[in-house]
Amino acid sequence: MIRRLPAIALLLCLSAMFTIADEKSIDPKIRKIIDDISEARIKSNIEKLVSFGTRNTMSTQDDPVHGVGAARQWIFKELQSYSPRLEVKFDKYRVKKQGQRIFKDVDLWNVVAVLPGKKSPETQILVSGHYDTLNLGNRVAGTPAGPGSEAAPVPVGERPQIIPEESEKMAELPAPGACDDGSGTATVMELARVMSQYEFDKTLVFVTFAGEEQGLVGSTLMAARMKKENQIIEAVLNNDIIGTEVAGNGRVGNTSVSVFSDDALDSPSQQLARYIHDVAERYIPAMKINNIFMTDRLGRGGDHTPFHLEGFAAIRFSTPNEIYANQHRATDTLENMSVPYTARVARVNAAVAASLATAPKPPVIMRTPGARGGTGHDGAARAGRDGDAASTDGAGRGAAGAAAGGRGPGGRRPGPTISRGSGYDAVLQWRAAGAEDSIKGYAVVIRATTAPFWEQEIYVGKVNQFTLKDVSIDDAKFGVKAIGADGQESLVSAYVYPPRQKTEIETVQ
């Protein structure tokens, strides 16, 4: 309790000293987008996806009504029908035979629909799910592996061992995948339909991945390509298993959704998760965001994972009430899931994606490698004394909050533009990531080091530096966000130092 008192006192002091940021408002356009999400269309999309029998990436690709080839063609044509604004394409790869599940060379096609932004088209918001399915087929459908069943429980993080001959047979087994991940694919398609009727500042990219069940293959290839091409991705909203409200153990709930982000404190993915919590619960107060500061469920992964590993801000939406007995089984059917719950999660996606696509870019807070200032003996960047805040791409180009380049004294990379000022003040600097004409001002956010969410918000106006008198930079976490002229808020740029690197010290022999 004693250790919490300084942080609490700090927050009370700040509340008395500064003006609170403007009241958060509801954008009528975003409200309309949320209301336009159709549960009936989501259900129709899932029914059609299930009708292909299987969407296993290794299944037949030339049958017009069955298998993964028919499924991807239908998704492509359906996306094309929504709006001439959508640029629909296949993201194609030829994947070499490897491992247990890719038992032959195979064509793997992600389906992509791009809605170009009007003001910042280079900045992309991805909304994704995976359209491929899997039926493991090595135990009775609906029977969970574990005590009381023939199959021994599989250790966390491991897949059942499958010989290639079994994988080939499984490729054509019935794999309806209504929840995993017809629910995510149908959500991506419905958001593409609704949001393509509007214009946004940033580019929205709607993606349905293939090869997820073979080990996140489609998303891994796409994330690596986008990183190599220096594409700017501000956020990845991945949807996987968002269709059940009754868990296999009987637990019931349809008023919350889990958001998996990252274990690393104040990473870009964690900042995105906090943004989702704020925006989604403001627009849809009946839905609670269950923030889980883990990359995914224990030992597991999804199509957001490769983007996260490339340094982009990426999260996973997932139900907290999974039915393990139906996953990767012929029993993953429409009858065993909840379309109303999927529609609720789709509306959460719509609120977040539309807010991000109309908001300013996050402020720049990292110092360029080689810029004046460096670090002092105490590790604090001398931002207040040595010139402007420096350039970095933050999460946008996969920097994961740390500037690339050489290391300074002590083995550290250049850090954020935060300093002690006169010695006992917190001096924060930043600059706009783009044009400032659409920015109303900035808000500084603060929280205790042990708090999961920002606790204090101070609107400081259209400035590029702010000093918190008599506030120690060692006692709290700090961040800054841009506020648009229409009230939309950017993601928070958190003042986080890159971890200290190990150094080798030479000695005289």
C-alpha positions as CSV (number, residue, x, y, z in Angstrom):
1,M,0.0,0.0,0.0
2,I,2.8,2.4,0.8
3,R,4.3,2.0,-2.6
4,R,1.0,3.2,-4.3
5,L,0.8,6.4,-2.3
6,P,3.3,8.5,-4.5
7,A,1.4,7.6,-7.7
8,I,-2.0,8.4,-6.1
9,A,-0.7,11.7,-4.7
10,L,0.7,12.5,-8.2
11,L,-2.6,11.9,-9.9
12,L,-4.5,14.0,-7.3
13,C,-2.0,16.8,-7.7
14,L,-2.3,16.8,-11.4
15,S,-6.1,16.8,-11.3
16,A,-6.0,20.0,-9.3
17,M,-3.3,21.7,-11.4
18,F,-4.4,21.1,-15.0
19,T,-7.5,21.2,-17.2
20,I,-9.0,17.8,-18.0
21,A,-9.1,16.8,-21.7
22,D,-12.3,17.5,-23.6
23,E,-15.2,15.2,-23.0
24,K,-15.1,12.3,-25.3
25,S,-17.9,12.4,-27.9
26,I,-19.7,10.1,-30.3
27,D,-19.2,10.6,-34.0
28,P,-22.6,10.3,-35.8
29,K,-20.9,8.7,-38.9
30,I,-19.3,6.0,-36.7
31,R,-22.5,5.5,-34.9
32,K,-24.3,4.9,-38.3
33,I,-21.6,2.5,-39.4
34,I,-22.1,0.4,-36.2
35,D,-25.9,0.4,-36.7
36,D,-25.5,-0.7,-40.3
37,I,-23.8,-4.0,-39.4
38,S,-26.3,-6.7,-40.3
39,E,-26.6,-9.9,-38.3
40,A,-28.6,-11.5,-41.1
41,R,-25.8,-10.8,-43.6
42,I,-23.2,-12.3,-41.2
43,K,-25.3,-15.4,-40.9
44,S,-25.7,-15.7,-44.7
45,N,-21.9,-15.4,-45.2
46,I,-21.2,-18.1,-42.6
47,E,-23.8,-20.4,-44.2
48,K,-22.2,-19.9,-47.6
49,L,-18.7,-20.6,-46.2
50,V,-19.9,-23.8,-44.6
51,S,-21.5,-24.9,-47.8
52,F,-18.0,-25.5,-49.4
53,G,-17.7,-28.6,-47.2
54,T,-14.1,-27.9,-46.3
55,R,-11.8,-24.8,-46.8
56,N,-8.7,-26.7,-45.9
57,T,-5.7,-25.0,-47.6
58,M,-4.6,-28.4,-48.9
59,S,-8.0,-29.3,-50.3
60,T,-9.1,-29.2,-53.9
61,Q,-8.6,-25.9,-55.7
62,D,-10.3,-26.5,-59.0
63,D,-13.8,-27.7,-57.9
64,P,-16.3,-24.8,-58.5
65,V,-18.4,-25.7,-55.5
66,H,-16.2,-27.5,-53.0
67,G,-13.0,-26.9,-51.3
68,V,-10.7,-23.9,-50.7
69,G,-10.5,-22.8,-54.3
70,A,-14.3,-22.4,-54.6
71,A,-14.3,-20.6,-51.2
72,R,-11.7,-18.0,-52.1
73,Q,-13.3,-17.3,-55.5
74,W,-16.7,-16.7,-53.8
75,I,-15.1,-14.3,-51.2
76,F,-13.3,-12.4,-54.0
77,K,-16.5,-11.9,-56.0
78,E,-18.6,-11.1,-53.0
79,L,-16.1,-8.4,-51.9
80,Q,-16.1,-7.0,-55.5
81,S,-19.9,-6.6,-55.4
82,Y,-19.9,-4.4,-52.4
83,S,-18.6,-1.1,-53.8
84,P,-16.5,0.2,-56.8
85,R,-14.4,1.9,-54.1
86,L,-13.0,-1.5,-53.0
87,E,-9.9,-2.7,-54.7
88,V,-10.1,-6.5,-54.5
89,K,-7.2,-8.7,-55.2
90,F,-5.5,-12.0,-54.4
91,D,-2.3,-12.0,-52.4
92,K,-0.7,-15.1,-54.0
93,Y,2.1,-17.4,-52.9
94,R,3.4,-20.8,-54.0
95,V,4.4,-22.5,-50.8
96,K,6.9,-25.4,-50.8
97,K,6.1,-28.8,-49.3
98,Q,7.2,-28.7,-45.6
99,G,6.3,-30.1,-42.2
100,Q,3.3,-32.3,-41.3
101,R,0.5,-30.1,-42.7
102,I,1.9,-28.8,-46.0
103,F,2.4,-32.3,-47.5
104,K,2.9,-30.9,-51.1
105,D,3.7,-27.7,-52.9
106,V,0.5,-25.6,-52.7
107,D,-0.9,-22.3,-54.0
108,L,-1.9,-20.2,-51.1
109,W,-4.0,-17.1,-51.8
110,N,-5.1,-14.5,-49.2
111,V,-8.1,-12.4,-50.3
112,V,-7.6,-8.7,-49.9
113,A,-10.0,-5.7,-50.3
114,V,-8.5,-2.2,-50.0
115,L,-10.5,0.9,-49.3
116,P,-8.0,3.7,-50.1
117,G,-7.8,6.6,-47.7
118,K,-8.3,10.2,-48.8
119,K,-5.8,12.2,-46.7
120,S,-3.3,9.6,-45.5
121,P,-3.6,6.7,-47.9
122,E,-0.1,5.4,-47.0
123,T,-1.3,4.6,-43.4
124,Q,-3.3,1.3,-43.2
125,I,-5.7,-0.2,-40.8
126,L,-6.0,-4.0,-41.3
127,V,-9.2,-6.0,-40.3
128,S,-8.6,-9.7,-40.7
129,G,-9.8,-13.3,-40.2
130,H,-8.9,-16.6,-41.8
131,Y,-11.1,-18.4,-44.2
132,D,-9.3,-21.8,-44.2
133,T,-10.5,-24.7,-42.0
134,L,-9.2,-27.9,-40.5
135,N,-10.6,-31.3,-39.4
136,L,-7.9,-33.2,-37.5
137,G,-9.9,-36.4,-37.7
138,N,-7.9,-38.3,-35.2
139,R,-10.6,-38.6,-32.6
140,V,-14.3,-38.9,-32.5
141,A,-16.0,-35.6,-33.5
142,G,-17.1,-33.6,-30.4
143,T,-14.9,-35.7,-28.0
144,P,-12.3,-33.6,-26.2
145,A,-8.8,-34.9,-25.8
146,G,-8.0,-35.5,-22.2
147,P,-8.9,-37.7,-19.2
148,G,-11.7,-40.1,-20.1
149,S,-11.0,-40.1,-23.8
150,E,-8.9,-42.3,-25.9
151,A,-6.5,-39.5,-26.9
152,A,-4.0,-38.3,-24.4
153,P,-4.1,-34.6,-23.7
154,V,-1.8,-32.6,-26.0
155,P,0.6,-30.3,-24.0
156,V,0.0,-26.6,-24.2
157,G,1.5,-25.1,-27.4
158,E,1.8,-28.4,-29.2
159,R,-0.1,-29.9,-32.1
160,P,-1.0,-33.6,-32.3
161,Q,1.7,-35.4,-34.3
162,I,0.3,-36.3,-37.8
163,I,2.0,-38.3,-40.5
164,P,1.8,-37.0,-44.0
165,E,-0.6,-39.7,-45.2
166,E,-3.0,-38.7,-42.5
167,S,-2.7,-35.0,-43.4
168,E,-3.6,-35.8,-47.0
169,K,-6.8,-37.7,-45.9
170,M,-7.7,-34.8,-43.6
171,A,-7.6,-32.3,-46.4
172,E,-10.9,-33.5,-47.8
173,L,-12.7,-34.4,-44.5
174,P,-15.7,-32.2,-43.7
175,A,-14.4,-29.1,-42.1
176,P,-17.3,-26.6,-41.9
177,G,-15.4,-24.1,-39.7
178,A,-18.4,-22.0,-38.8
179,C,-16.9,-20.5,-35.7
180,D,-13.2,-21.2,-36.6
181,D,-13.0,-19.0,-38.5
182,G,-16.2,-18.5,-40.5
183,S,-17.2,-16.0,-37.8
184,G,-14.1,-13.9,-38.3
185,T,-14.3,-14.1,-42.1
186,A,-17.9,-13.2,-42.2
187,T,-17.1,-10.2,-39.9
188,V,-14.4,-9.0,-42.2
189,M,-16.7,-9.2,-45.2
190,E,-19.5,-7.4,-43.4
191,L,-17.2,-4.6,-42.4
192,A,-16.0,-4.3,-45.9
193,R,-19.6,-4.1,-47.2
194,V,-20.6,-1.4,-44.7
195,M,-17.5,0.7,-44.5
196,S,-16.9,0.8,-48.3
197,Q,-20.0,3.1,-48.5
198,Y,-18.0,5.8,-46.7
199,E,-14.7,7.6,-47.1
200,F,-11.9,7.7,-44.5
201,D,-8.7,9.6,-44.0
202,K,-6.6,6.4,-43.8
203,T,-6.6,3.2,-45.9
204,L,-8.7,0.3,-44.6
205,V,-7.5,-3.2,-45.7
206,F,-9.9,-6.1,-45.3
207,V,-8.0,-9.5,-45.4
208,T,-9.1,-13.1,-45.2
209,F,-6.0,-15.3,-44.8
210,A,-5.4,-18.8,-46.0
211,G,-3.0,-21.3,-44.3
212,E,-3.7,-20.3,-40.7
213,E,-4.4,-23.9,-39.8
214,Q,-1.0,-24.9,-41.4
215,G,0.8,-22.5,-39.0
216,L,-0.2,-18.9,-39.8
217,V,1.3,-19.3,-43.3
218,G,-0.7,-16.7,-45.2
219,S,-0.4,-14.0,-42.6
220,T,3.3,-14.7,-42.0
221,L,4.1,-14.3,-45.7
222,M,2.0,-11.1,-46.0
223,A,3.4,-9.5,-42.8
224,A,7.0,-10.2,-44.0
225,R,6.3,-8.7,-47.4
226,M,4.7,-5.6,-46.0
227,K,7.6,-5.1,-43.6
228,K,10.1,-5.6,-46.4
229,E,8.2,-3.0,-48.5
230,N,8.3,-0.5,-45.6
231,Q,4.5,-0.3,-45.7
232,I,2.9,1.7,-42.8
233,I,0.4,-0.4,-40.8
234,E,-1.1,1.5,-37.8
235,A,-3.2,-1.4,-36.5
236,V,-4.1,-5.0,-37.2
237,L,-7.5,-6.1,-35.8
238,N,-7.6,-9.9,-36.2
239,N,-10.8,-11.8,-35.6
240,D,-10.5,-15.5,-34.8
241,I,-13.2,-17.7,-33.0
242,I,-15.7,-14.9,-32.3
243,G,-18.8,-17.1,-32.5
244,T,-19.6,-18.8,-29.3
245,E,-21.2,-17.5,-26.1
246,V,-21.5,-20.7,-24.2
247,A,-18.2,-22.4,-23.3
248,G,-17.6,-26.1,-23.3
249,N,-17.8,-26.1,-19.5
250,G,-21.2,-24.4,-19.5
251,R,-19.9,-20.8,-18.7
252,V,-22.2,-18.3,-20.5
253,G,-21.6,-14.8,-21.6
254,N,-22.3,-12.6,-24.6
255,T,-21.4,-9.1,-23.3
256,S,-17.7,-9.2,-23.5
257,V,-14.9,-10.0,-25.9
258,S,-11.3,-10.8,-25.2
259,V,-8.5,-8.7,-26.7
260,F,-5.1,-10.3,-26.8
261,S,-2.2,-7.9,-27.4
262,D,1.3,-8.3,-25.8
263,D,3.2,-9.2,-22.7
264,A,5.6,-6.3,-23.1
265,L,4.6,-3.2,-21.1
266,D,3.5,-0.2,-23.3
267,S,4.3,-1.9,-26.6
268,P,2.4,-0.7,-29.7
269,S,0.1,-3.7,-29.4
270,Q,-0.8,-2.8,-25.8
271,Q,-1.5,0.8,-26.8
272,L,-3.8,-0.5,-29.5
273,A,-5.6,-2.7,-26.9
274,R,-6.1,0.3,-24.6
275,Y,-7.5,2.3,-27.5
276,I,-9.9,-0.5,-28.2
277,H,-11.0,-0.6,-24.6
278,D,-11.7,3.2,-24.6
279,V,-13.4,3.5,-28.0
280,A,-15.5,0.3,-28.0
281,E,-16.9,0.8,-24.6
282,R,-17.8,4.4,-25.4
283,Y,-19.7,3.5,-28.6
284,I,-21.1,0.1,-27.4
285,P,-21.4,0.3,-23.6
286,A,-23.2,-3.0,-23.5
287,M,-20.0,-4.8,-24.6
288,K,-17.1,-5.0,-22.3
289,I,-13.5,-5.3,-23.5
290,N,-11.6,-8.0,-21.7
291,N,-8.0,-6.8,-22.2
292,I,-5.5,-9.6,-21.7
293,F,-1.9,-8.5,-21.9
294,M,-0.7,-11.7,-23.6
295,T,0.0,-12.2,-27.3
296,D,-2.6,-14.9,-27.4
297,R,-4.1,-17.7,-25.4
298,L,-1.3,-19.7,-23.6
299,G,0.9,-21.5,-26.1
300,R,-1.3,-20.5,-29.1
301,G,-1.3,-18.0,-31.9
302,G,-3.3,-16.3,-34.6
303,D,-2.9,-14.3,-37.7
304,H,-2.1,-11.1,-35.7
305,T,1.0,-12.9,-34.4
306,P,3.2,-12.5,-37.5
307,F,2.4,-8.8,-37.7
308,H,3.2,-8.4,-34.0
309,L,6.5,-10.2,-34.6
310,E,7.3,-7.8,-37.4
311,G,6.8,-4.9,-34.9
312,F,3.4,-3.8,-36.0
313,A,0.6,-3.0,-33.5
314,A,-1.6,-6.1,-33.7
315,I,-4.3,-7.7,-31.5
316,R,-6.7,-10.6,-31.6
317,F,-10.4,-10.5,-30.9
318,S,-11.7,-13.8,-29.5
319,T,-14.5,-15.1,-27.5
320,P,-13.8,-15.8,-23.8
321,N,-16.2,-18.8,-24.1
322,E,-14.5,-21.4,-26.5
323,I,-15.9,-24.9,-27.2
324,Y,-12.7,-26.9,-27.6
325,A,-14.6,-30.1,-28.5
326,N,-15.8,-28.5,-31.7
327,Q,-12.6,-26.8,-32.9
328,H,-11.0,-28.5,-35.9
329,R,-13.9,-30.9,-36.0
330,A,-16.9,-31.6,-38.2
331,T,-19.1,-30.3,-35.4
332,D,-18.0,-26.7,-35.8
333,T,-21.3,-25.9,-37.4
334,L,-23.7,-22.9,-37.5
335,E,-26.0,-24.7,-35.1
336,N,-23.1,-24.9,-32.5
337,M,-22.3,-21.1,-32.5
338,S,-24.0,-17.8,-31.9
339,V,-24.4,-15.4,-34.8
340,P,-25.9,-12.7,-32.6
341,Y,-22.6,-12.8,-30.6
342,T,-20.5,-12.6,-33.7
343,A,-22.5,-9.5,-34.8
344,R,-21.8,-7.8,-31.5
345,V,-18.1,-8.4,-31.9
346,A,-18.4,-7.1,-35.5
347,R,-19.8,-3.9,-34.2
348,V,-16.9,-3.5,-31.8
349,N,-14.5,-3.9,-34.8
350,A,-16.5,-1.3,-36.8
351,A,-16.3,1.3,-34.0
352,V,-12.5,0.8,-33.6
353,A,-11.6,0.6,-37.3
354,A,-13.7,3.7,-38.2
355,S,-12.3,5.7,-35.3
356,L,-8.7,4.8,-36.2
357,A,-9.3,5.5,-39.9
358,T,-10.5,9.0,-39.1
359,A,-8.1,9.9,-36.3
360,P,-4.8,11.8,-36.6
361,K,-1.6,9.8,-36.7
362,P,0.1,9.2,-33.3
363,P,2.6,11.9,-32.4
364,V,6.3,11.3,-32.9
365,I,8.3,11.0,-29.7
366,M,11.4,9.1,-30.5
367,R,14.8,10.7,-31.2
368,T,16.5,9.9,-34.5
369,P,19.7,7.9,-34.2
370,G,22.6,10.4,-34.2
371,A,20.4,13.3,-33.1
372,R,21.8,15.8,-30.6
373,G,20.9,15.1,-27.0
374,G,21.6,11.4,-26.6
375,T,21.3,10.1,-23.1
376,G,22.7,11.5,-19.9
377,H,24.5,9.5,-17.2
378,D,21.1,8.9,-15.6
379,G,19.6,7.6,-18.8
380,A,17.2,10.5,-19.4
381,A,17.1,12.0,-22.9
382,R,17.8,15.7,-22.8
383,A,14.8,16.6,-24.9
384,G,14.0,19.9,-23.2
385,R,17.5,21.2,-23.8
386,D,18.7,19.8,-27.1
387,G,16.2,20.7,-29.8
388,D,13.2,19.2,-31.4
389,A,11.6,15.8,-30.9
390,A,13.0,13.4,-33.4
391,S,11.6,11.3,-36.1
392,T,10.5,7.7,-36.0
393,D,7.8,5.6,-37.5
394,G,6.7,4.3,-34.1
395,A,4.4,1.3,-34.6
396,G,3.6,2.2,-38.2
397,R,6.7,0.6,-39.9
398,G,7.2,-2.1,-37.4
399,A,9.6,-0.3,-35.1
400,A,7.8,-1.6,-32.0
401,G,8.3,1.7,-30.2
402,A,12.1,1.8,-30.5
403,A,14.2,3.7,-32.9
404,A,16.5,1.6,-35.1
405,G,20.2,2.3,-35.5
406,G,23.3,2.6,-33.4
407,R,23.5,2.5,-29.6
408,G,24.6,5.3,-27.4
409,P,26.5,5.2,-24.1
410,G,25.5,2.3,-21.9
411,G,24.5,0.1,-24.8
412,R,21.1,1.8,-25.4
413,R,19.5,2.9,-28.6
414,P,18.3,6.5,-28.9
415,G,15.3,7.0,-26.6
416,P,12.1,9.0,-26.3
417,T,12.1,12.8,-26.0
418,I,11.3,13.0,-22.2
419,S,13.6,14.7,-19.7
420,R,13.9,15.9,-16.1
421,G,13.9,19.5,-17.1
422,S,15.4,21.5,-14.3
423,G,16.0,18.2,-12.5
424,Y,12.7,17.6,-10.8
425,D,10.1,18.3,-13.6
426,A,8.8,16.0,-16.3
427,V,9.4,17.6,-19.7
428,L,7.6,15.9,-22.6
429,Q,8.3,16.7,-26.3
430,W,6.7,15.5,-29.5
431,R,5.9,16.5,-33.0
432,A,3.1,15.7,-35.5
433,A,3.6,12.6,-37.7
434,G,2.1,14.5,-40.6
435,A,0.3,17.7,-41.4
436,E,-1.0,19.6,-38.4
437,D,-3.8,21.4,-40.1
438,S,-6.3,18.8,-39.0
439,I,-5.0,18.6,-35.4
440,K,-6.9,20.5,-32.7
441,G,-4.3,19.8,-30.0
442,Y,-2.7,17.2,-27.9
443,A,-3.4,15.4,-24.6
444,V,-0.8,14.1,-22.2
445,V,-1.7,10.8,-20.4
446,I,-0.3,9.5,-17.2
447,R,-0.7,6.4,-15.1
448,A,0.9,4.5,-12.2
449,T,3.6,2.0,-13.3
450,T,1.4,-0.8,-12.1
451,A,-1.9,0.4,-13.6
452,P,-3.2,-1.3,-16.8
453,F,-4.9,1.8,-18.2
454,W,-4.2,5.5,-18.5
455,E,-5.5,7.1,-15.3
456,Q,-5.0,10.9,-16.0
457,E,-5.5,12.9,-19.1
458,I,-4.5,16.5,-19.6
459,Y,-5.4,18.5,-22.7
460,V,-2.4,20.8,-23.3
461,G,-3.5,22.5,-26.5
462,K,-1.7,22.7,-29.9
463,V,1.9,22.7,-28.5
464,N,4.9,20.4,-29.0
465,Q,6.2,20.5,-25.4
466,F,4.7,20.3,-22.0
467,T,6.2,20.5,-18.5
468,L,4.8,18.8,-15.5
469,K,6.2,20.8,-12.6
470,D,7.6,18.8,-9.7
471,V,6.6,15.5,-11.3
472,S,9.3,12.8,-11.4
473,I,9.7,10.9,-14.6
474,D,10.7,7.9,-12.5
475,D,7.3,7.6,-10.6
476,A,4.8,7.1,-13.5
477,K,4.3,6.2,-17.1
478,F,3.7,9.0,-19.6
479,G,2.2,9.2,-23.1
480,V,0.8,11.7,-25.6
481,K,-2.0,11.6,-28.2
482,A,-3.2,13.9,-30.9
483,I,-6.8,15.2,-31.0
484,G,-8.3,15.9,-34.4
485,A,-10.4,18.9,-35.2
486,D,-13.5,16.7,-35.1
487,G,-12.5,15.2,-31.7
488,Q,-11.1,11.9,-32.9
489,E,-8.1,10.7,-30.9
490,S,-5.0,9.0,-32.2
491,L,-3.3,6.0,-30.6
492,V,-1.2,7.0,-27.6
493,S,2.6,7.3,-28.2
494,A,4.1,6.1,-24.9
495,Y,7.4,7.3,-23.7
496,V,9.2,4.0,-23.4
497,Y,13.0,3.5,-23.4
498,P,14.3,0.6,-25.5
499,P,15.8,-2.1,-23.2
500,R,19.4,-1.6,-22.2
501,Q,21.6,-3.8,-24.3
502,K,24.4,-6.1,-23.1
503,T,27.8,-4.6,-23.7
504,E,31.3,-6.1,-23.7
505,I,33.9,-4.3,-21.7
506,E,37.6,-4.8,-22.7
507,T,40.1,-5.3,-19.9
508,V,43.9,-5.2,-19.9
509,Q,45.3,-8.7,-19.7
